[in-house]
Amino acid sequence: MTRISVLLADDHAVLRAGLRLLLGSQSDMVVVGEAADGIEVTQKVKELRPDVVVLDVSMPGPRSGTVIRQVRRACTSTRVLVLTLHDDLAYVRASLFAGASGYLVKRAADSELMSAIRAVYAGRTFVDLTQPTGRKKSLQRASVIGELQAPKKLSHQERAVLRLLAQGHSNQAVAGKMNVSVKTVETYRTRLSQKLGLKGRAQLYRFAAEAGILDAEPVARQRRR
C-alpha cells in the first residue's frame, strides 16, 4: 500500500509530537519530517518532497500565505493543509488563494484531520470550520471553489482599493490617493465585499495581508471619474 508522506509544520514541539503519534497509527500515512518555522518548511519540502504539509499559519517567519506559495513552487505535487486556531473566513480565503488545498481548525476531531489529509492528497479541497459557538460549519467543495477563487478575479483597481482600505485609509482618503470620487471608492468597496464575502476592515486587513496584497506597489493616481 502506498502511504501518504506528511511533513508537520508547527512551532509547538508538543503538538508536533502528538500529531506524529496520531498519524503514525494510520496504516496509510507516514510522517517524513517536521519544521518549526516558515523558512524551515520550504527547506524541508525541497529535501523531502512530501505529499502533504500540515501547516500552522502562526509560525515564526514569513506570513503563511508566503510560505504556502513557496511550498507550491518548491514542489508542485505537495499539497498544503492548514491546521490552525484561526476560525475566520478571511484566513480561509487567503490560504486557499495562496495555494492551500485544505483548512482545518485545531479543535476538530482526530478523524477529521485524517479525512482532511486523505482528501487533499487525493486532489480535493477540504474546508471545515468550527465556530466559537460550537456550531460546526462545513463548506462543500463546490461552494469553496466558487467563493474562494473569487479573489483571483479582482481587478487591478479593486486590489488597489483593498490595499488602501486594509492600510486603514478612509473612503475619502482612498479617493484622494487614487484621484477618483468617493462614490467610486464606495462602489469598489461593495464589489470587494461581494467577491470576497468579507465584512469590516479587520477581515479585509487579514485577507490582504495573507494574500500578499499589502505588499503590492503603491497605485498610480488616475483621472477623476
N, C-alpha and C positions, 0 to 999 in steps of 0.2 A: 504494500500500500504506500502510495506517495504521501508524505507528510508535509504539512504546511509549515514552512520555516518562518519564525517570528522574531523580530527584534523589538525588545522592550525599551521604550524611551520615556523615562520619568526621573526627576531629580530626587525622589524619595526611595532610598535603598530598601526599606522595609516593604514598601508597596511592590517594588520590582521582585523581591524575593517571594512574596505571596503570589504574584502573577506567574512567576516561573514554576512554582509548585502546582498551581492550578492548571496551567497549560500542559505541564509535564504529565499530568494524569490523563490527558487525552491521547488516544491511540493515533490520531491523525494530525497531531501538532508537535512541533519541537522548537524550543527557544534556542536560537543560534547566537544570541548576543544581547548586550544591554548598553544603554547610553544614558548619561546623566545630564547632558546639556545639548543645546541645539547644534553646536558645532560638531560635537562627537557623533550625533545622529547621522549626519551626512557622511562622515568618515567611515562609520561602521557600515552604512548602506553600500558604499563603493567597495568595501572589503568583502562583505558577506553576501550581498545581493539577496536579501530576504524576500520572501513572498509578501509578507505583511509587516508593517511597522505600526505598533500600538503606541501612539504618541500623546503625551500630555501637552496642553497648549501653554502652560505656565512655567516652563523650564527656564533656567538662565540661558542667556544668549540671544540670538535673533528672534524676532517675532515668529509665532507659529506658522503664519502664512508664508513667510520667507523660507522656513525650514521645510515646509511641505513642498514648495516649488523646487527647492534644491534637491530633495529626495527624489522627486519625479524626474528631474533632469539627470541625476546620478544613475538611476536605474529605472527605466520606463516601465518595467514589468512589476516593480514593487508597488503595492497598494498601501495607502495610509488610512489607518483607523484612529480617529481622535478619541481618546478616553480622558474625560476631564470633569471637573467640578462645575464648570460653567454651563448652566441650564438656560441658555439665551440664544434666540434665533439669529441674533446678529453674529455671534461666533459660528453658528452652524453654517450660515450663508457664506461667511468669509472663508471658512475652512474648505467647503466644497468648491468655492470659487477658485481657491488656490490650488486645488487638485486632489483633495482628500476624497476617499471613497465611502467613508462612514464617519458617524459621530455618535458617541455614546457617553452618558453621564456615569460617574463612578458609583452612583447609588444604585445602578442597575444590578440585577441578579447575575450570578456567575453564568447561568445558562444563556443569558442574553449576550454576554461577551463572547461566548463560544459561537453563538449563532452569527454575531456580527463579523467575527474573523472569517468564518466559513463563507459568509455572504460576499464580503469584499474580495476574498481570494477567488471566488467564482465569477467576479466581474460585475457584481450587483452593487447598488448603492444602499447603505443601511443607515437610517437615522432614527434614533429612539431617545426621546426626552422624558424625564420625569419631573413634573412641575413641583415647585416648593409646597404646594397644597397636598401633594401626594397623588394628584391626578395624572395618570400616565397619558402621554400624547405620542402616538406613533405616526409618522408620516410615511405613506406608501410610496414606493419607488416612483410612480408616475407623477405624483404631486411634488415630490422632492426635486425631480429633474425639472419640472415645469417652473417651480418657484426659484430654485437656486441657480439655474443657468441664466436667469434674467440679468444679473449684473454684467454679463459679457456683452449684453446688448445696449449698455449705457452709451449714449453719445459722448463726444468729446466735451460738449457743453454741460451735460449732466454730471460728468465726472468732475469738471471744474467747479460747478456749484456745490457738489457733495464735499469736495475737498475744503472749500472755504467755509461751508457751514460746520463741518466737523472740527475746523480750527477755532470755532467759537464766534465767527462773524455773524452779525445780524443780517436780515434780508437787505436792509438799506446799505450796509457796508459791502455786501457781496455785489449789489447793483453798482455801487460806485467803483469797485475794483474791476468789474468786468465791463463797465460803461454800458450797461443795459438798464432798463426800467425795473422798478421794484416789482411790478406786475409780472414781468418776465421771470424774475427770480422765483416768485411765488408759484408760477406755472411749472418751472423746473422742479421745485421742491415737491409739488403734488405728484409729478411723474415719478420722482425718486421713491416717494412713499409707496406708490402703486407697484413699481417694479421690484423693489426690494422687500416690501412688506414690513418695513421698519418704521417705528414711530418714535419721535423725540430725538433730541440732539445726542443723547448718550448712546443710543443704539447706532445712530449714524456714525458717531466717532469710532465705536468699536469695529464696525464693519469697515470703514475707510482705513483705519489703522492696520487691521489684519489683512485687508485686500491689497495693501500697498498703495492706495490712492493718496494717502497723506504724504507719501514720499515723491509724488509726481512734481514735475516742474511747475512753477507759477504760470498762471494763464495770461496770455496777452490780452490787453484791453481791446474791446471791439467797438464798433459803431453802435450808438444807442438806438434801440428799436422803438 
